[in-house]
């Protein structure tokens, strides 16, 4: 069985500076991929769909893998009880209020 380990990458790029535009806009995107090469490829795919950019006129500034530790993650377990005239009803709820953005 093949397992894929996806990592979250942040890719940052900008257009090459020209005489008319010395400080071009910087675009960045967070995406999930198996490695840096695929993250870069996905980045160009989505950026071509969103903006009118070409790979030959732009440069990638950085590709950073985002690391998130689970040390701050907390899990909660709530137990709700209700007494009826005939019997007692119990409800237990387990939830983890953390997410990666």
N, C-alpha and C positions, 0 to 999 in steps of 0.2 A: 504494500500500500504506500502510495506517495503522499507525503505531507508537505505542504508549503508553509513556510514561515514568513508571514507578511510583517513588514516594518513600516513605520510612518516616517516619511521623508519630507523635508521642506526644501523646495527648489526655488532659487532666486535668480532672476535674469534681467537684463536690460538691453536696449538697442545699443549698437556701437556709437560712440560720440562722433558728431560731425561738427563742421564749422557753424552751421545754423543752429544745431541743438547740442550744446556741450554737456548738458545734464539731462539725459533722457529719462523717461519714466522707468521705475523699477517695478517688475511684476514678481509676485511670489505666490506659491501654492503649496498647500499641505496635501499629500496623497499617500496612499498605501501601495506598496510594491514589495517584491521579493528581494530586489537588490537595487543598487544605485543606477545601473544602466537602464533598467526597466522604469525606474522612477523618472529619469530624465526623458525617456521616450514617451511616457504617459503625459508628462508635463508639456512637451511640444505638441502632442496630439490635442490636448484640451485647450492650450493657448491658441493654436491655429483656429480652433472652432470659435473661441471667444473674441479674439483680437486678430487684426490683420498683420501677422508677424511671419518672418521667415527665419529659418535657422542660420542662414548664411549672413544675415544682417544683424544678428543678435549674439550676445555672449552670456554664458551661464556664469554667474558670480559665485554661487555656493550651492552645494548639495549637502544638507545636514540631516543625519538620522536623529529623530526625536526619541529620547529615552524617558520613559515614565516609570518611576518606581511605584511599587504597591505598598510601601511602608506607611503611607498616610491614609490608605483606604480603610474604611470602617464599615462593618456590617452590623445591621440592627435586626433584632428579633423582637417583635411585639406580640404579646398574648392578650387577647381581649376575651373577657368573660361576661356572660349575661345569665342571670338567674331567672328562670321562668318559674311559674307556680309548680310545675311538675318536674322539670329537669334543668340541668345547667348546660349551657351551650358555650363551647370554647372555640376560638378562632386564633390561629397563629399565623403571623405574617413575617416573612424574612425578606429583607431588601438591602441592596448595596447602593447608596446614593453617590456613586462616583462615575465619572465618564472621562473619556479622552477626547479633547477637541483640538 
